[in-house]
Amino acid sequence: MHLLGPLGVWGVFAVAFADSALLGMPVDAVVALYVYRDHRHLLFYVLLASLGSTLGSIPLYLVGYEGGEIVLRKRISEERFLRIHRSFERHEFWALMFPGMLPPPMPFKIFVLAAAVFEMQFRDFLAAIFAGRFVRFLVEGFLTLYFGPQIMDLAGRVFRRHFYWVLGTVVLGVVVWLVLRSRRKQSALNG
């Protein structure tokens, strides 16, 4: 926090931007500390972190657009490449938003590259990242207010140790939500 002091409230934006543009930064811990120290501005910090993360993803999108398929194919297996491609073909917004909601070790930069490789519209790209990051940082902010900033460290350890269980739970929740939504629409059409 001493290094971020001169940046004031913009520190959370700068860390989120650097995290998305360059290298992994402790953006979750920074958001948690900002929220914990000044809980009245939770929404402001969440917006700044989401905006920083969104804008920081633009350089990687441009790299992906100019020749990212080669880079992407070097980083992941052919099977995974095809699976990600199918998910972008079906629901490109959700294929980027959901990984954006998940904390590390989710390899989010791969999905950012994939969005460019599979030619996702730039407007939708920005909206999906912003929405995913907004949900992530908002949940983190509320958890921080309720449990304190140490919850981010605990959540990170649980997520790393039980990645597939956490991911499965999120996927199951989304599937249940989509099924319920579909049933409501069907019943509205039939009723």
N, C-alpha and C positions, 0 to 999 in steps of 0.2 A: 504493500500500500504506500510505502514511502516513495517508491519510484513513480507511482501514479498520482501522487499528491499534486504536482504542478499542473496536471491535466484536469483536475477537479472532476466534475460530473462527466466529462468527456472521456475519462479513463476507461470506463466500461465500453464505450464505443470503440476506442483505439485497440483494446485487447481483443474484442470480438472481431474487428476487422483483420487484425494481424493473425488471429487464429484461423480464419477462413482463407486468407490470402497467402500466407506464408507457411507457417509451421504451427504445430500444436501449442496452444497457450492455455493456461488455467482459467479459461473464460468462465466456467461454472463457479469456481471459487471466488472470482472477482465479482460476479453478479451477486453471489450470496453475501459477500462482505459489504458491498454497496447497499444492498437492501437491508441488511442487519443494522448498519450504522445509521441509515436514514429511511426507515420503513414507510414514511409518509409518501415518498417518491418512488415506490415500488414500480408502478406502471411506467413511469418515465425511464427508469433504468432498464426495464424489460424492453421498452421500445428502442432505446439507444442500442442495447446489445443486439436486438433483432436486426435493426437497420445496419449496424456495423458488420454483422455476420453476412447479411445479404449483399452489401456492397463489396465486402471482401471476397465473395465468391465469384465476382465478375471476371477477374483475371484468369482464374482457372477455367471458367466457361469459355473464354476467348481462346485459351490454349486448346481446349477440347474441340472447339469449333474448327480450328485451323489444322488439326492433325491429331486429335486426341484418340482416335480409334487405335492407332499404333501403340500409344502410351497405355491405354486402357487394356488392350489385349496382352501387353507385357506384364501387367500387374495382377490380372485375374485369369482363372482358367477359362477355357472355351465354354464349358458348361455354365459357369456362372455368368459369363458375358451374354450368352443366349437367354438365360433366365431373366437377367436385368432388362435385356432388350424386349422380351415379351411383356414384362410388367410395364415398361414405358409405352408399348404399343396399346395396351389395354387402358391404362389409367395413368398417364404421364404425370399429372399434377400430384396424385397420391403417391406415385412411385418415388417422387422427390420429397414430398412433404413429410411422410412418415419417417424416413431415415433422418431427416432434419430435426425431428423431435427427440431422437434418441441420443443419449450422451455417449462419449467414448466408452468402449472401443469400437463403436459403429464406424465403419470406414466411410464417412460421409463424402469425402472428396472424390471417391470413386463414383458416387451417384451424381455429383456435380459434373464430372467429366462425361458421364454417360448421358446426362441431359443435353449436353452440347453435341456429343457424337450422334445421338438419335434425333437431333434437330428440334428440340423442344423450343417453342416460341419464347423469345427473350422475356416478354411480359409475364408469361405463365411461369417461367423459371424464377423470376424475381418474386412473384407472389407466393409460389410454393415454398421457397426458402424462408421468406419472411414469416409465413404462417406457421411452418414447422418450428422455426426458432422461437417465435413468439410463444407458442404453446409450451415449449421446453423451458424457456426462461421464466415464464409466468408460474408454472408448476414449481420450479426451483425456488422462486421468490416466496411463494406461499409456504413451502416446506421450511424455508429458512426462518420465516416469521414464527412458525409454530414450534420448530425444534431447535432453532439456532443454526449458525453457519456450519457447525461440525457435521450436520446431516449430509452435506455434499460429499464429504470424504467417505462417510459410511455408505451412502448410495452408490458412489463410484466403485467401492470395493465389492459391494453386493452385485452390481451390474457386471463387473469384470469376471467374478467367480461364477455367476449364474447367467451368463449372457443368453444362452439359448432358452432358458426358462422365462426370463424377462421378455425376450423377443416373442416367444410363443404366447405369452399372456397378452401382450400388446396386439398381436395378430388376431388372437381369439376375440379380444374385445372389439376390434374393428369389424371382424366378420359378424359377430352378434349384432352390432349396431347396424351394419348394412342389411342383414336379414330382417331385423325389426323395421327398418325404414322401408324396405321393399314391401313388407306385409302391410304396413300402414297405407302405402300408395295403392296397393292392390285393393285393399278394403275400401278405400275412398273411391276408387274407380267402380267397384262392384256395388257400393252402397248408395 
